[in-house]
Each structure stands twice: as structure tokens, then as C-alpha cells.
Amino acid sequence: MSLKNLLKAGRQVQKERIPNRVSIHLRDESIDHREEFGHYEGDSIIGRQTKGKIIHTEVERKTRYLQASIINSKSAQDTIEAQKQIFTQLPAKTVTMDNGLEFAKHEELNKMGIKTFFADPYCSGQRGTNENANGLVRRYLPKKTSFDNLDQEELDDIVWEINNRPKKVFKFSTPFEALQKELSVMSGAFPTRM
């Protein structure tokens, strides 16, 4: 295609590659207010290699509590397994993700009673809580860092530090303390370290 025809045609948009994708615009507006626990934002952090280990992250919107798992690839299967593991530890009602193909198996979360939503393409601000948390992880693991030698225990230490950083939004309490408060309301149980 010539440059003239390319400019005339505009940017080519790919067909929907994630089956039964539900737009963030159909998500209940109350989720935006962060008044209810159990609404998450998910994403992937990629290391130096485009293939190999990556980090899957989920952040609960109300408490800003981060969970992260090292997975072997950016495949939809590895991603859904990480999500299932995370959501068996803490209850989830919704998850909002970007449009990466690693989220193509999102319907398995629907079967668990978790509604899934997708942000608009190139609108990372619609998942700002997760983007912020991923930025904090990047302070420990800058871009172009290889994750080949990173193990889950090291990642857990990073996540623990992030979850125990005071936040102005919580009057300098931490996401971990916010999580404890939510769990005490739900069941009276406090996790020791997550």
C-alpha cells in the first residue's frame, strides 16, 4: 500500500481478539467511588525478554492492596491460573483489565462469579490504581530488568514493602492496614502477611 493510500485508509483496527469482552463503560459507576471492597484492576509487567517469566499484578481498588505472581509466560492460560490463585485468597467481585491477549480466558473468572471488564485501548488511566502499583514495582525492577532469576519469594518481599508504605489517601495508613480493616468487617480474621 502506498503512503498516500495508507494515510487515506487511516490506522487499521484489528478485530476483537478477546471473546465476549465487556467494556469498562458497562461497569457499575459505583465502582468508581471505591466504597466497596472486591473490585480489582489487573495487568502484566514484562521484563527484558518478551518471552519467559513475567509478573501478573492485581490491585484492589478500595484498599490499593497489591498482589503479584511470577508466571512463566504471557499466555492466557498462565495468566488465568495466576488470577484464580489470587482470587481464591481474597474475594473479588469485578476485575478490570487492559486489552492484552493474556486476558483472553477472562470468562473463566465469570464462572467463578467475578465480572470482568476491559479498559478502552490506549487508556491506561482507566486502570490508574494498577498502573500506579506497577510503577512502584518498577522502582525495584526497572524496565529492561530480566526476571529470569527473580523468584516468588523475592517478589513477595517487594510487594510486602509496597503494601506497607503509608499512603496520604489513607491518612498515612498502609494498604495492608486498609485490607485488615476490610477483612475484619467481613469475617473478623486478619492475615499475618499476604
Secondary structure, DSSP 8 states (H G I E B T S, - for coil): --HHHHHHH--------STT--BGGGS-GGGGGT-SS-EEEEEEEE-SSSSS-EEEEEEETTT--EEEEEES-S-HHHHHHHHHHHHHHS--SEEEE-S-GGGTTTHHHHHTT-EEEE--TT-GGGGHHHHHHHHHHHHHS-TT---TT--HHHHHHHHHHHHTS-BGGGTTB-HHHHHHHHHHHHTS---S--
